[in-house]
């Protein structure tokens, strides 16, 4: 039996590698494929092995689009130094025989490949499309489940990474050609919701010790939940025993399919969830469906899962509960799937939920906090035991977000809510925008509505970008000075490039077309670097989708922003030396604008037209 590995270490199984007949996406992929073919042909002509080609982006001191370090391996077989091995391989390749390969040079142990004018021309032409970077339809459906925070109160900053990361994963999969649905799995059946329902029915407004922090449902009702928890901790034993009996009756009513109990719990859940939707809409994070846990109790699928698990060789009855022994999957902790009183657990219902996913979609992705690693492994193993293919499920595991003050907690309402963070982001962005755009404000070039729009785009974009730009498994300490730094590797830095592109195109007063492109007029190193960056975008989307790594797209947007700024400093556009150069550079600016806009869109970050 194969072990179920740590989900945070498992490579994603998405994608369609070229070796399996996949279609190259974009000019960079086509060039990469041509380089791979050329190297393979060259090695075969020298009667040398064709594995381990070592294709990579070249070191900074090498002017090329791709380089190959295969000469390190060849040196021993050719009984020569790596530079001589590289030269021998380069001599064996005729660049003219391969699409998009221009000059082939060597530098030290590297065989270096430059692109042709045709490659650069077709790159700029392709990027004139508003949808540049969106890949062909894969005819494969994916459900992305994210956020799924228990509906017990406002969304907390520590959990903010889930909707931001999940939304970006869904966006990137969609751009990569998958048919994507976004789901929120609503925990409306566990003890927490039974306690919440009991507290909401048990206490009056006069019993609560505070006013709602905001005029929204989840801030109002969470006071009942906190009051209920305090009561269970502080009341005398007889009162607590009576309360626990009422809470247990709610849980048992749900298990028994009692419609009155469903309605009672649903009143609380739907009210709180409605408020939480308002917070998430600010990010924004939208969902195609809110899938309730009780759905799989009411339709009998949870009972079916429990019955099937009892019949497996892994099932044992220990400590008054039905459990699965998962040591065969290299998991030491048993999975409890049924209590002695016949009530199911969250995981049992989630197993039914995932079997429904497999019936409805080709693949499933779940975004989970790091504290769910064990549960994720147990779920994968149990799905396998039930006869499902666990390879159809991928988990994105993330660490939590902290503020510099330290970790935060919602138990007593002492934590920082996502709403608070977003309000602060907008306020800080507004001040920054007013400082930077003071002259335009005084000249009435920007009105209050413009300032507010930009403040929202920059402020919320800064929060999203700062969080999604980090590797998911790395903990984040959110720092304002970094997130809102217009001069550094931040959302405003990239957003400003988009706004600058829009400003140039607006001032030009004419839309560039593919007929305007004269590639011979774009001959500077800065233009070549920007074109190379634009060409890579479809491949970046494909790789980020294959590995479920949105931070790669964030890294790319910073790189293309750097390339555009280098171009902007060195290459006048509107005052170019010739009409042909002006037209061609305008087309290059339009290509960069589409690329940056779609890169930010993949991350769920707005692309302002002006800043």
RODO-2510 file (C-alpha; in nm, 4 decimals, decimal comma):
residues 611
     n   res          X          Y          Z
     1     x     0,0000     0,0000     0,0000
     2     x     0,1496     0,3354    -0,1044
     3     x     0,1922     0,5933     0,1715
     4     x    -0,0130     0,9119     0,1480
     5     x     0,2459     1,1868     0,1469
     6     x     0,2339     1,5266     0,3117
     7     x     0,0002     1,7344     0,0906
     8     x     0,2286     2,0380     0,1118
     9     x     0,5123     1,8358    -0,0412
    10     x     0,3147     1,6618    -0,3136
    11     x     0,3598     1,7846    -0,6699
    12     x     0,0340     1,8614    -0,8445
    13     x    -0,0817     1,6285    -1,1170
    14     x    -0,2329     1,8932    -1,3403
    15     x    -0,0945     1,9755    -1,6803
    16     x    -0,0128     1,8129    -2,0100
    17     x     0,3633     1,7804    -2,0594
    18     x     0,5050     1,8070    -2,4108
    19     x     0,6473     1,4583    -2,3881
    20     x     0,2886     1,3325    -2,3614
    21     x     0,1787     1,5132    -2,6745
    22     x     0,0655     1,8349    -2,5105
    23     x     0,0307     2,1468    -2,7244
    24     x     0,2847     2,4224    -2,6523
    25     x     0,1100     2,7288    -2,5060
    26     x     0,2527     3,0550    -2,6385
    27     x     0,5704     3,1597    -2,8146
    28     x     0,8039     3,0805    -2,5263
    29     x     0,6781     2,7208    -2,5071
    30     x     0,7183     2,6860    -2,8833
    31     x     1,0732     2,8202    -2,8610
    32     x     1,1508     2,5917    -2,5672
    33     x     1,0221     2,2929    -2,7667
    34     x     1,2387     2,3935    -3,0624
    35     x     1,5468     2,4198    -2,8386
    36     x     1,4722     2,0797    -2,6903
    37     x     1,4448     1,9271    -3,0371
    38     x     1,7616     2,0960    -3,1579
    39     x     1,9632     1,9756    -2,8585
    40     x     1,8272     1,6230    -2,8950
    41     x     1,9141     1,6164    -3,2659
    42     x     2,2618     1,7530    -3,1979
    43     x     2,3332     1,4932    -2,9307
    44     x     2,2048     1,2114    -3,1501
    45     x     2,4308     1,3253    -3,4330
    46     x     2,7240     1,2933    -3,1914
    47     x     2,5976     0,9534    -3,0761
    48     x     2,5504     1,0865    -2,7204
    49     x     2,2668     1,0284    -2,4695
    50     x     1,9756     1,2707    -2,5015
    51     x     1,8554     1,2762    -2,1421
    52     x     1,9145     1,5628    -1,8979
    53     x     1,9366     1,8496    -2,1478
    54     x     1,9744     2,1126    -1,8756
    55     x     1,7570     2,3772    -2,0463
    56     x     1,7221     2,6835    -1,8253
    57     x     1,7060     3,0596    -1,8225
    58     x     2,0615     3,1806    -1,8801
    59     x     2,2758     3,3473    -1,6149
    60     x     2,2512     3,7284    -1,6132
    61     x     2,5809     3,7762    -1,7971
    62     x     2,4617     3,5739    -2,0987
    63     x     2,2493     3,7446    -2,3649
    64     x     2,0129     3,4683    -2,4723
    65     x     1,6540     3,3568    -2,4144
    66     x     1,7445     3,0019    -2,3111
    67     x     2,0661     2,8218    -2,2262
    68     x     2,1593     2,4559    -2,1866
    69     x     2,4064     2,3313    -1,9277
    70     x     2,4264     1,9841    -2,0814
    71     x     2,7995     2,0289    -2,1439
    72     x     2,8715     1,9570    -1,7775
    73     x     2,7437     1,6045    -1,8393
    74     x     2,9068     1,5703    -2,1809
    75     x     3,2549     1,6674    -2,0664
    76     x     3,3258     1,3248    -1,9216
    77     x     3,1919     1,1364    -2,2221
    78     x     3,3840     1,3525    -2,4688
    79     x     3,6929     1,3558    -2,2462
    80     x     3,7229     1,7321    -2,2697
    81     x     3,6480     2,0403    -2,0636
    82     x     3,2836     2,1640    -2,0476
    83     x     3,3476     2,4755    -2,2666
    84     x     3,4889     2,2564    -2,5427
    85     x     3,2004     2,0111    -2,5058
    86     x     2,9535     2,2992    -2,5382
    87     x     3,1264     2,4257    -2,8534
    88     x     3,1217     2,0785    -3,0103
    89     x     2,7487     2,0429    -2,9461
    90     x     2,6732     2,3926    -3,0792
    91     x     2,8645     2,3136    -3,4006
    92     x     2,6446     2,0054    -3,4475
    93     x     2,3222     2,2139    -3,4575
    94     x     2,2049     2,4153    -3,7589
    95     x     1,9809     2,6911    -3,6199
    96     x     1,8156     2,7473    -3,9565
    97     x     1,6459     2,4078    -3,9341
    98     x     1,4347     2,5050    -3,6302
    99     x     1,1494     2,7501    -3,5849
   100     x     1,2268     3,0606    -3,3807
   101     x     1,5918     2,9737    -3,3121
   102     x     1,8268     3,2498    -3,4246
   103     x     2,1889     3,2572    -3,3215
   104     x     2,3403     2,9675    -3,1237
   105     x     2,6460     3,0679    -2,9217
   106     x     2,8492     2,9305    -2,6346
   107     x     2,9858     3,0943    -2,3251
   108     x     3,1815     2,8768    -2,0914
   109     x     2,9865     2,5522    -2,0442
   110     x     2,6578     2,6942    -2,1760
   111     x     2,5015     2,6475    -2,5185
   112     x     2,2930     2,9618    -2,5689
   113     x     1,9890     3,0098    -2,7907
   114     x     1,8567     3,3434    -2,9126
   115     x     1,5216     3,4029    -3,0754
   116     x     1,4466     3,5255    -3,4268
   117     x     1,2715     3,8400    -3,5492
   118     x     0,9758     3,6187    -3,6381
   119     x     0,9502     3,5051    -3,2744
   120     x     0,9507     3,8625    -3,1502
   121     x     0,7053     3,9757    -3,4176
   122     x     0,4575     3,6985    -3,3431
   123     x     0,4891     3,7607    -2,9688
   124     x     0,3849     4,1251    -3,0033
   125     x     0,1078     4,0300    -3,2449
   126     x    -0,0325     3,7665    -3,0083
   127     x    -0,0220     4,0061    -2,7137
   128     x    -0,2383     4,2645    -2,8936
   129     x    -0,5354     4,0497    -2,7892
   130     x    -0,7195     4,1488    -2,4708
   131     x    -0,7269     3,7806    -2,3684
   132     x    -0,3533     3,7269    -2,4103
   133     x    -0,2315     3,4549    -2,1749
   134     x    -0,5579     3,2595    -2,1716
   135     x    -0,4871     2,9043    -2,2900
   136     x    -0,6961     2,6719    -2,5039
   137     x    -0,9877     2,4843    -2,3516
   138     x    -0,8729     2,1571    -2,1941
   139     x    -1,2203     2,0025    -2,1734
   140     x    -1,1601     1,9177    -1,8072
   141     x    -1,3685     2,0336    -1,5107
   142     x    -1,2207     2,1336    -1,1746
   143     x    -1,3912     2,2292    -0,8512
   144     x    -1,1875     2,4565    -0,6243
   145     x    -1,3039     2,4556    -0,2630
   146     x    -1,1681     2,7370    -0,0541
   147     x    -1,2341     2,9585     0,2467
   148     x    -1,5041     2,7342     0,4015
   149     x    -1,4578     2,9101     0,7358
   150     x    -1,7014     2,7959     1,0041
   151     x    -1,9978     3,0375     1,0050
   152     x    -1,9442     3,1402     1,3667
   153     x    -1,8458     3,5030     1,3108
   154     x    -1,6470     3,7533     1,1032
   155     x    -1,3619     3,6463     0,8773
   156     x    -1,0354     3,6757     1,0674
   157     x    -0,7068     3,8099     0,9291
   158     x    -0,5268     3,4883     1,0181
   159     x    -0,7563     3,3022     0,7766
   160     x    -0,7472     3,5697     0,5059
   161     x    -0,4922     3,3719     0,3072
   162     x    -0,7492     3,1055     0,2231
   163     x    -0,9925     3,3130     0,0123
   164     x    -0,7099     3,5125    -0,1452
   165     x    -0,5054     3,2044    -0,2332
   166     x    -0,8117     2,9999    -0,3312
   167     x    -0,9500     3,2695    -0,5589
   168     x    -0,6125     3,3064    -0,7305
   169     x    -0,5824     2,9290    -0,7802
   170     x    -0,9282     2,9233    -0,9385
   171     x    -0,8495     3,2226    -1,1615
   172     x    -0,5253     3,0690    -1,2854
   173     x    -0,6834     2,7297    -1,3554
   174     x    -0,9548     2,9089    -1,5498
   175     x    -0,6950     3,1036    -1,7513
   176     x    -0,5149     2,7745    -1,8164
   177     x    -0,8226     2,6378    -1,9933
   178     x    -0,9992     2,4409    -1,7209
   179     x    -1,3729     2,4618    -1,6611
   180     x    -1,3675     2,5858    -1,2998
   181     x    -1,6291     2,6080    -1,0274
   182     x    -1,5619     2,7802    -0,6954
   183     x    -1,7216     2,6200    -0,3903
   184     x    -1,7546     2,7144    -0,0240
   185     x    -1,8173     2,4092     0,1963
   186     x    -2,0454     2,5215     0,4788
   187     x    -1,9976     2,3526     0,8153
   188     x    -2,3571     2,3568     0,9369
   189     x    -2,3633     2,0236     1,1201
   190     x    -2,0923     2,0131     1,3842
   191     x    -2,0864     2,0898     1,7527
   192     x    -1,9927     2,4534     1,6942
   193     x    -2,3126     2,5154     1,5010
   194     x    -2,5158     2,3269     1,7615
   195     x    -2,3652     2,5497     2,0325
   196     x    -2,4317     2,8587     1,8201
   197     x    -2,7941     2,7597     1,7584
   198     x    -2,8501     2,6823     2,1279
   199     x    -2,6933     3,0149     2,2326
   200     x    -2,8930     3,2162     1,9781
   201     x    -3,2168     3,0619     2,1087
   202     x    -3,1132     3,0693     2,4757
   203     x    -2,9942     3,4290     2,5221
   204     x    -3,1530     3,7685     2,4694
   205     x    -2,9915     4,0918     2,3561
   206     x    -2,9802     4,1998     2,7195
   207     x    -2,7606     3,8982     2,8031
   208     x    -2,4880     4,0096     2,5639
   209     x    -2,1948     4,2100     2,6914
   210     x    -2,1161     4,4271     2,3907
   211     x    -2,2515     4,6103     2,0875
   212     x    -2,1859     4,4717     1,7365
   213     x    -1,8515     4,5929     1,6038
   214     x    -2,0153     4,6522     1,2647
   215     x    -2,3663     4,6760     1,1316
   216     x    -2,3563     4,3372     0,9642
   217     x    -2,5123     4,0060     1,0558
   218     x    -2,2028     3,8075     1,1508
   219     x    -2,0845     4,0816     1,3885
   220     x    -2,4265     4,0847     1,5505
   221     x    -2,4773     3,7099     1,5942
   222     x    -2,1213     3,6237     1,6959
   223     x    -2,1984     3,7864     2,0294
   224     x    -2,4454     3,5056     2,1007
   225     x    -2,1828     3,2431     2,0164
   226     x    -1,9256     3,4032     2,2464
   227     x    -2,1795     3,4411     2,5253
   228     x    -2,2732     3,0728     2,4869
   229     x    -1,9122     2,9594     2,5073
   230     x    -1,8537     3,1723     2,8158
   231     x    -2,1640     3,0255     2,9780
   232     x    -2,0469     2,6682     2,9141
   233     x    -1,7088     2,7508     3,0730
   234     x    -1,8332     2,9463     3,3733
   235     x    -2,1830     2,8253     3,4712
   236     x    -2,2381     2,5718     3,7495
   237     x    -2,2234     2,2016     3,6704
   238     x    -2,6006     2,1441     3,6661
   239     x    -2,6592     2,4348     3,4280
   240     x    -2,3825     2,3177     3,1980
   241     x    -2,5170     1,9611     3,1991
   242     x    -2,8622     2,0876     3,1000
   243     x    -2,7138     2,3047     2,8251
   244     x    -2,5034     2,0167     2,6933
   245     x    -2,8169     1,8046     2,6764
   246     x    -2,9864     2,0663     2,4588
   247     x    -2,6786     2,0948     2,2372
   248     x    -2,6605     1,7152     2,1988
   249     x    -3,0295     1,7090     2,1041
   250     x    -2,9589     1,9541     1,8219
   251     x    -2,6750     1,7373     1,6902
   252     x    -2,8866     1,4231     1,7112
   253     x    -3,1769     1,5995     1,5402
   254     x    -2,9518     1,6762     1,2465
   255     x    -2,8352     1,3133     1,2288
   256     x    -3,1967     1,1917     1,2433
   257     x    -3,3014     1,4175     0,9579
   258     x    -3,5399     1,6236     1,1708
   259     x    -3,6627     1,9097     0,9525
   260     x    -3,7348     2,1379     1,2462
   261     x    -3,3725     2,1042     1,3628
   262     x    -3,2424     2,1729     1,0139
   263     x    -3,4531     2,4872     1,0018
   264     x    -3,3329     2,6074     1,3438
   265     x    -2,9668     2,5600     1,2577
   266     x    -3,0207     2,6974     0,9077
   267     x    -3,1557     3,0239     1,0455
   268     x    -2,8303     3,0898     1,2287
   269     x    -2,5993     2,9574     0,9567
   270     x    -2,7629     3,1463     0,6697
   271     x    -2,7737     3,4724     0,8641
   272     x    -2,4057     3,4598     0,9603
   273     x    -2,3022     3,3359     0,6165
   274     x    -2,4849     3,6250     0,4543
   275     x    -2,2706     3,8679     0,6497
   276     x    -1,9502     3,6793     0,5744
   277     x    -2,0311     3,6989     0,2034
   278     x    -2,0301     4,0763     0,2379
   279     x    -1,6755     4,0706     0,3721
   280     x    -1,5502     3,8272     0,1101
   281     x    -1,7083     4,0353    -0,1661
   282     x    -1,4733     4,3174    -0,0721
   283     x    -1,1648     4,1144    -0,1713
   284     x    -1,3435     4,0190    -0,3993
   285     x    -1,3921     3,6436    -0,3638
   286     x    -1,7053     3,5019    -0,5261
   287     x    -1,8452     3,1483    -0,5225
   288     x    -2,0531     2,9465    -0,7645
   289     x    -2,2053     2,7362    -0,4884
   290     x    -2,2245     2,7179    -0,1095
   291     x    -2,2381     2,3440    -0,0423
   292     x    -2,3825     2,2605     0,2984
   293     x    -2,2501     1,9744     0,5069
   294     x    -2,6050     1,8699     0,6029
   295     x    -2,6752     1,8005     0,2368
   296     x    -2,4800     1,4770     0,2712
   297     x    -2,6631     1,3809     0,5872
   298     x    -3,0055     1,4450     0,4412
   299     x    -2,9456     1,2499     0,1196
   300     x    -2,8138     0,9415     0,3035
   301     x    -2,4631     0,9501     0,1535
   302     x    -2,2963     0,9994     0,4938
   303     x    -2,4682     0,6875     0,6285
   304     x    -2,3635     0,5025     0,3144
   305     x    -1,9986     0,6017     0,3633
   306     x    -2,0057     0,4918     0,7292
   307     x    -2,1621     0,1553     0,6377
   308     x    -1,9041     0,0902     0,3665
   309     x    -1,6172     0,1826     0,5970
   310     x    -1,7407    -0,0605     0,8652
   311     x    -1,7087    -0,3410     0,6107
   312     x    -1,3457    -0,2707     0,5233
   313     x    -1,0434    -0,4494     0,6644
   314     x    -0,9255    -0,1203     0,8168
   315     x    -1,2268    -0,0693     1,0454
   316     x    -1,2031    -0,1292     1,4216
   317     x    -1,4354    -0,0469     1,7096
   318     x    -1,2244     0,1069     1,9848
   319     x    -1,2820     0,3582     2,2634
   320     x    -1,6584     0,3616     2,1963
   321     x    -1,6185     0,4683     1,8340
   322     x    -1,5730     0,3245     1,4873
   323     x    -1,2249     0,4016     1,3555
   324     x    -0,9976     0,3278     1,0612
   325     x    -0,6441     0,2027     1,1208
   326     x    -0,4304     0,3723     0,8540
   327     x    -0,0817     0,2424     0,9363
   328     x    -0,0748     0,0747     0,5944
   329     x    -0,0777     0,4271     0,4538
   330     x     0,2022     0,5342     0,6897
   331     x    -0,0451     0,7305     0,9053
   332     x    -0,0185     0,6551     1,2767
   333     x    -0,3345     0,8303     1,3979
   334     x    -0,6642     0,6456     1,3493
   335     x    -0,9525     0,8159     1,1733
   336     x    -1,2717     0,8182     1,3830
   337     x    -1,5709     0,8100     1,1501
   338     x    -1,8679     0,7187     1,3727
   339     x    -1,9421     0,7829     1,7398
   340     x    -2,0942     0,5221     1,9700
   341     x    -2,4313     0,7007     1,9576
   342     x    -2,4377     0,6647     1,5789
   343     x    -2,3606     1,0297     1,5018
   344     x    -2,1145     1,1024     1,2223
   345     x    -1,8153     1,3314     1,2318
   346     x    -1,7038     1,6137     1,0054
   347     x    -1,4627     1,3858     0,8195
   348     x    -1,7342     1,1267     0,7497
   349     x    -1,9528     1,3907     0,5943
   350     x    -1,6549     1,5331     0,4049
   351     x    -1,5862     1,1902     0,2556
   352     x    -1,9410     1,1862     0,1177
   353     x    -1,8827     1,5407    -0,0031
   354     x    -1,5679     1,4386    -0,1909
   355     x    -1,7322     1,1379    -0,3524
   356     x    -1,9984     1,3799    -0,4775
   357     x    -1,7185     1,5994    -0,6146
   358     x    -1,5710     1,3041    -0,8005
   359     x    -1,9125     1,2259    -0,9482
   360     x    -1,9551     1,5862    -1,0623
   361     x    -1,6063     1,6998    -1,1684
   362     x    -1,2918     1,5574    -1,3263
   363     x    -1,0639     1,6994    -1,0556
   364     x    -1,0914     1,8639    -0,7167
   365     x    -0,8670     2,1161    -0,5406
   366     x    -0,9008     2,2085    -0,1736
   367     x    -0,7238     2,5013    -0,0072
   368     x    -0,6433     2,4171     0,3559
   369     x    -0,4614     2,5663     0,6510
   370     x    -0,1479     2,3949     0,7755
   371     x    -0,3352     2,2593     1,0792
   372     x    -0,5319     2,0332     0,8431
   373     x    -0,2326     1,8422     0,7043
   374     x    -0,3094     1,5243     0,8962
   375     x    -0,6790     1,5352     0,8099
   376     x    -0,5895     1,5831     0,4440
   377     x    -0,3718     1,2711     0,4459
   378     x    -0,6397     1,0726     0,6281
   379     x    -0,8994     1,1855     0,3772
   380     x    -0,6829     1,0837     0,0810
   381     x    -0,6183     0,7412     0,2329
   382     x    -0,9836     0,6816     0,3159
   383     x    -1,0978     0,7849    -0,0299
   384     x    -0,8609     0,5220    -0,1647
   385     x    -1,0044     0,2623     0,0751
   386     x    -1,3538     0,3493    -0,0487
   387     x    -1,2478     0,2755    -0,4061
   388     x    -1,1905     0,6291    -0,5324
   389     x    -0,8863     0,7600    -0,7144
   390     x    -0,7197     1,0002    -0,4655
   391     x    -0,4988     1,1334    -0,7451
   392     x    -0,8023     1,3317    -0,8601
   393     x    -0,7758     1,5432    -0,5448
   394     x    -0,5052     1,8023    -0,4794
   395     x    -0,4595     2,0068    -0,1641
   396     x    -0,3004     2,3511    -0,1426
   397     x    -0,1673     2,3817     0,2126
   398     x    -0,0879     2,7271     0,3475
   399     x     0,0520     2,8850     0,6630
   400     x    -0,1371     3,1585     0,8407
   401     x    -0,1078     3,5357     0,8265
   402     x     0,0151     3,7299     1,1276
   403     x     0,0461     4,0980     1,1954
   404     x     0,3716     4,2266     1,3483
   405     x     0,2068     4,2275     1,6923
   406     x     0,1904     3,8473     1,6877
   407     x    -0,0654     3,5733     1,6478
   408     x    -0,4334     3,6558     1,6703
   409     x    -0,7347     3,4816     1,8218
   410     x    -1,1114     3,5133     1,7723
   411     x    -1,2151     3,3142     2,0801
   412     x    -1,2778     3,6285     2,2869
   413     x    -1,3067     3,8715     1,9995
   414     x    -0,9534     3,9987     2,0457
   415     x    -0,8327     3,9249     1,6944
   416     x    -0,8127     4,1500     1,3903
   417     x    -1,0922     4,1036     1,1404
   418     x    -1,0365     4,1031     0,7644
   419     x    -1,2762     4,3975     0,7368
   420     x    -1,0460     4,5990     0,9640
   421     x    -0,7430     4,5128     0,7525
   422     x    -0,9199     4,6143     0,4305
   423     x    -1,0429     4,9421     0,5817
   424     x    -0,6904     5,0238     0,6938
   425     x    -0,5519     4,9319     0,3516
   426     x    -0,7924     5,1663     0,1743
   427     x    -0,7230     5,4497     0,4200
   428     x    -0,3474     5,4148     0,3828
   429     x    -0,3734     5,3881     0,0036
   430     x    -0,5942     5,6979    -0,0068
   431     x    -0,3333     5,8996     0,1816
   432     x    -0,0575     5,7693    -0,0442
   433     x    -0,2566     5,8477    -0,3585
   434     x    -0,3397     6,1999    -0,2379
   435     x     0,0284     6,2657    -0,1653
   436     x     0,1429     6,1356    -0,5036
   437     x    -0,1324     6,2884    -0,7138
   438     x    -0,1631     6,6212    -0,5355
   439     x    -0,1048     6,8318    -0,8478
   440     x    -0,3656     6,6456    -1,0503
   441     x    -0,6154     6,6768    -0,7660
   442     x    -0,5550     7,0519    -0,7394
   443     x    -0,5919     7,0871    -1,1175
   444     x    -0,9275     6,9025    -1,1023
   445     x    -0,7849     6,6274    -1,3220
   446     x    -0,9020     6,3786    -1,0572
   447     x    -1,2228     6,4118    -0,8566
   448     x    -1,3227     6,2451    -0,5291
   449     x    -1,4689     5,9466    -0,7138
   450     x    -1,1401     5,8892    -0,8982
   451     x    -0,9412     5,9093    -0,5743
   452     x    -1,1735     5,6634    -0,4000
   453     x    -1,1593     5,4201    -0,6929
   454     x    -0,7803     5,4260    -0,7010
   455     x    -0,7578     5,3944    -0,3210
   456     x    -0,9760     5,0808    -0,3279
   457     x    -0,7857     4,9287    -0,6205
   458     x    -0,4450     4,9992    -0,4688
   459     x    -0,5319     4,9262    -0,1058
   460     x    -0,7126     4,5969    -0,1527
   461     x    -0,4752     4,5030    -0,4338
   462     x    -0,1815     4,5556    -0,1968
   463     x    -0,3296     4,3170     0,0598
   464     x    -0,4121     4,0488    -0,1948
   465     x    -0,0827     4,0749    -0,3776
   466     x     0,1321     4,0736    -0,0648
   467     x    -0,0396     3,7581     0,0601
   468     x    -0,0545     3,5665    -0,2685
   469     x     0,3023     3,6546    -0,3691
   470     x     0,4515     3,4349    -0,0963
   471     x     0,4940     3,0579    -0,1239
   472     x     0,1831     2,9114     0,0453
   473     x     0,3739     2,7014     0,2975
   474     x     0,5728     3,0003     0,4267
   475     x     0,4275     3,1949     0,7177
   476     x     0,3465     3,5607     0,6515
   477     x     0,3852     3,8604     0,8753
   478     x     0,1941     4,1343     0,6957
   479     x     0,3755     4,4707     0,6920
   480     x     0,2133     4,7864     0,5575
   481     x     0,5366     4,9530     0,4560
   482     x     0,6153     4,6625     0,2217
   483     x     0,2659     4,6009     0,0857
   484     x     0,2100     4,9673    -0,0112
   485     x     0,5617     5,0501    -0,1317
   486     x     0,5241     5,2034    -0,4795
   487     x     0,8957     5,1648    -0,5457
   488     x     0,9439     4,8013    -0,4411
   489     x     0,8166     4,4561    -0,5266
   490     x     0,4517     4,5238    -0,4448
   491     x     0,1091     4,5499    -0,6044
   492     x     0,1297     4,9310    -0,6445
   493     x     0,4622     4,8884    -0,8234
   494     x     0,3043     4,6564    -1,0817
   495     x    -0,0252     4,8472    -1,0943
   496     x     0,1637     5,1673    -1,1708
   497     x     0,3180     5,0015    -1,4775
   498     x    -0,0306     4,9184    -1,6060
   499     x    -0,1467     5,2752    -1,5417
   500     x     0,1622     5,4092    -1,7214
   501     x     0,0882     5,1877    -2,0250
   502     x    -0,2705     5,3150    -2,0324
   503     x    -0,1490     5,6751    -2,0079
   504     x     0,0860     5,6337    -2,3042
   505     x    -0,1815     5,4690    -2,5165
   506     x    -0,4396     5,7341    -2,4252
   507     x    -0,2007     6,0136    -2,5150
   508     x    -0,1229     5,8479    -2,8480
   509     x    -0,4910     5,8914    -2,9446
   510     x    -0,4815     5,5933    -3,1794
   511     x    -0,5072     5,2192    -3,1245
   512     x    -0,1988     5,0249    -3,2384
   513     x    -0,2610     4,7278    -3,4682
   514     x    -0,0584     4,4287    -3,5793
   515     x     0,0026     4,6089    -3,9079
   516     x     0,1930     4,8773    -3,7146
   517     x     0,4653     4,6403    -3,5990
   518     x     0,8016     4,6707    -3,7719
   519     x     1,0221     4,4377    -3,5714
   520     x     1,3353     4,5867    -3,7258
   521     x     1,2475     4,9142    -3,5507
   522     x     1,2636     4,7421    -3,2105
   523     x     1,6350     4,6745    -3,1845
   524     x     1,7433     4,7865    -2,8372
   525     x     1,8313     4,5399    -2,5577
   526     x     1,5524     4,6892    -2,3436
   527     x     1,2930     4,6191    -2,6138
   528     x     1,4216     4,2657    -2,6563
   529     x     1,4036     4,2056    -2,2798
   530     x     1,0444     4,3294    -2,2641
   531     x     0,9402     4,1169    -2,5615
   532     x     1,1015     3,8103    -2,4030
   533     x     0,9114     3,8791    -2,0796
   534     x     0,5803     3,9132    -2,2642
   535     x     0,6433     3,5893    -2,4530
   536     x     0,6827     3,3963    -2,1272
   537     x     0,3380     3,4850    -1,9884
   538     x     0,1317     3,1910    -2,1266
   539     x     0,3981     2,9482    -2,0028
   540     x     0,3889     3,1094    -1,6577
   541     x     0,0114     3,0617    -1,6432
   542     x     0,0480     2,6984    -1,7513
   543     x     0,3182     2,6246    -1,4932
   544     x     0,1299     2,7990    -1,2123
   545     x    -0,1824     2,5999    -1,2980
   546     x     0,0087     2,2722    -1,3236
   547     x     0,1662     2,3162    -0,9808
   548     x    -0,1094     2,5247    -0,8143
   549     x     0,1426     2,7978    -0,7315
   550     x    -0,0052     3,1479    -0,7783
   551     x     0,3066     3,3069    -0,6290
   552     x     0,4834     3,2255    -0,9572
   553     x     0,2482     3,4616    -1,1383
   554     x     0,3163     3,7319    -0,8793
   555     x     0,6910     3,6891    -0,9292
   556     x     0,6397     3,7125    -1,3045
   557     x     0,4395     4,0363    -1,2802
   558     x     0,7268     4,1967    -1,0919
   559     x     0,9711     4,0771    -1,3557
   560     x     0,7695     4,2166    -1,6457
   561     x     0,7203     4,5404    -1,4500
   562     x     1,0990     4,5664    -1,4175
   563     x     1,1394     4,4963    -1,7899
   564     x     0,8811     4,7600    -1,8827
   565     x     1,0405     5,0220    -1,6597
   566     x     1,3777     4,9550    -1,8216
   567     x     1,2139     4,9979    -2,1632
   568     x     1,0317     5,3143    -2,0512
   569     x     1,3518     5,4779    -1,9256
   570     x     1,5522     5,4021    -2,2398
   571     x     1,3055     5,4006    -2,5290
   572     x     1,0901     5,7108    -2,5971
   573     x     0,7526     5,6088    -2,7341
   574     x     0,5476     5,9141    -2,8278
   575     x     0,8627     6,1099    -2,9199
   576     x     1,0396     5,8205    -3,0955
   577     x     1,2927     5,9034    -3,3652
   578     x     1,0754     5,7748    -3,6527
   579     x     0,7126     5,7060    -3,7284
   580     x     0,7842     5,3355    -3,7694
   581     x     0,9559     5,3182    -3,4312
   582     x     0,6725     5,5132    -3,2657
   583     x     0,4067     5,2810    -3,4072
   584     x     0,6027     4,9680    -3,3169
   585     x     0,6731     5,0861    -2,9641
   586     x     0,3054     5,1722    -2,9154
   587     x     0,2195     4,8148    -3,0153
   588     x     0,4792     4,6917    -2,7658
   589     x     0,3232     4,9097    -2,4937
   590     x    -0,0206     4,7670    -2,5764
   591     x     0,1238     4,4154    -2,5535
   592     x     0,2746     4,4939    -2,2141
   593     x    -0,0525     4,6500    -2,0933
   594     x    -0,2541     4,3386    -2,1833
   595     x     0,0043     4,1124    -2,0237
   596     x     0,0269     4,3053    -1,6972
   597     x    -0,3525     4,3427    -1,6756
   598     x    -0,4087     3,9707    -1,7215
   599     x    -0,1280     3,8795    -1,4835
   600     x    -0,2873     4,0938    -1,2131
   601     x    -0,6325     3,9565    -1,2995
   602     x    -0,5044     3,6031    -1,2467
   603     x    -0,4119     3,7082    -0,8929
   604     x    -0,7441     3,8855    -0,8386
   605     x    -0,5729     4,2261    -0,8252
   606     x    -0,7219     4,5286    -1,0014
   607     x    -0,5291     4,6954    -1,2833
   608     x    -0,5940     5,0723    -1,2525
   609     x    -0,6057     5,2807    -1,5703
   610     x    -0,4565     5,5740    -1,3803
   611     x    -0,2644     5,6228    -1,0563
***
